[in-house]
Amino acid sequence: MASAASAPPTPASLPRIVAASLIGTTIEWYDFFLYGSAAALVFNKLFFPDSDPLVGTLLSFLTYAVGFAARPLGALVFGHYGDRLGRKKLLVLSLLMMGGATFAIGLLPTHASVGAAAPVLLTTLRLIQGFALGGEWGGAVLLVSEHGDARRRGFWAAWPQTGAPAGQLLATGVLSLLTALLSDDAFGSWGWRIPFLLSGVLVVIGLWIRLSVDESPVFKEALERAEARQADEPEKLPIVAVLRHHWRDVLVAMGARMAENISYYVITAFILVYAVASAGVSKQTALNAVLIGSAVHFAVIPAWGALSDRIGRRPVYLFGAAGIGLWMFPFFSLVDKASFGYLVTAVTVGLVLHGAMYAPQAAFFAEMFATRMRYSGASIGAQFASVAAGAPAPLIATALLDAYGDSTPIALYVIAAAVLTLIAVAVARETRHRDLADVTAGDGARDAASPAAEARTA
């Protein structure tokens, strides 16, 4: 008989838990994407003014990539303590760190004021952002996955994933509004600071909601079992257990992230450079196209998650990876037409296909790992891939554009990532029917199943 801690959430409590994860994740992604958009639009002039415009953009994207470099460290630290202390405590800390760093960016002096110290300070704050985000994703999706109804886990776990397009929508919307209302000089002088300073207000709202939810019942039950057997069997560090029992699952998760991560940052961040520099589209037009695409992206992610509950995580993920690879040449062809309608079509279709990978990812990764190493395993698999995927994607795409002058090498770069993801997901096990409370996940790791689970497996 399962403990009271594992009782399923009431119908009223689950939406509140989902809302807490979604709102916090939206704020964190708002902070993270705001930096990416600002890097493409103004940071090259404010923090690297002595460089050639395209070189300045490359340097700006390099500080953008630094945030990704800190994400694996955040995954290790937050994953370790999240598996030891609980999901909720670490999610509150990640929100405070991300919001504080973003607010501080809004107060930074530029190169004109303090010289070389400006990009150093910017890079430091970007490292803090990346560290916090490295711990945010795993905790947010696990809090929902471990509370939710197993039959609809893909649907419910997809909602924290909508925090990415919601954050993108919010960041792009604020920037789009400011660029529409302000002159280029006003935006470059002081207007760019406003969206960063707004983060302080958003963090207060996010903390109020996030502090109102309970810890994951699956985690609390696993913690009780671990404490009961601690005297007889010292507990291994979560990272050690992950690398011993789940190393194949970590590699699968990393491979699955390649196309998803690279395509997203090419479609939403690099497009702001390419559409302006090569297609001759205005900044406002490019931002509006991403804004519309992000709204559609937000709407389709829960639908893809629900489909993964019906047909499995792998088929939906494979469709998205194949689709994004096939879409890359049409994507750039439509952008090159320099028409708003074509640009919206290119971005929207790309993000719909991306959603087919991103939506089932939360449940898929959570179901790979046993409870007391799930935060570590899911976070490590997701965030270590970001160093090779999302971190250098805008940088590589910008460098390829500078070297070759057209989009063909960039399309081939995304297609290569799609092939890697197709291979990784094709060799993975289907996870849709796994019970997170007692799953013997991955390569045979056993998470001290509950008495009910032991009775079923006897």
Protein Blocks (a to p, Z undefined) as FASTA:
>chain_A
ZZfklpccdfklmmmmmmmmmmmmmmmmmmmmmmmmmmmmmmmmmmmmmbcfklmmmmmm
mmmmmmmmmmmmmmmmmmmmmmmnojklmmmmmmmmmmmmmmmmmmpccfklnommlmmm
mmmmmmmmmmmmmmmmmmmmmmmmmmmcfklmmmmmmmmmmmmmmmmmmmmmmmmmmmmm
pcfklmmmmmmmmmmmmmmmmmmmmmmmmmmpccdfklmmmmmmmmmmmmmmccddfklm
mmmmmmmmmmmmmmmmmmmmmmmmmmmmmmmmmmmmmnopafklmmmmmmmmmmmmmmmm
mmmmmmmmmnojklmmmmmmmmmmmmmmmmmmmmmnopaklmmmmmmmmmmmmmmmmmmm
mmmmmmmpcfklmmmmmmmmmmmmmmmmmmmmmmmmmmmmmmnopaklmmmmmmmmmmmm
mmmmmmpccfklpcfklpcghjhpaehiafklmmmmZZ
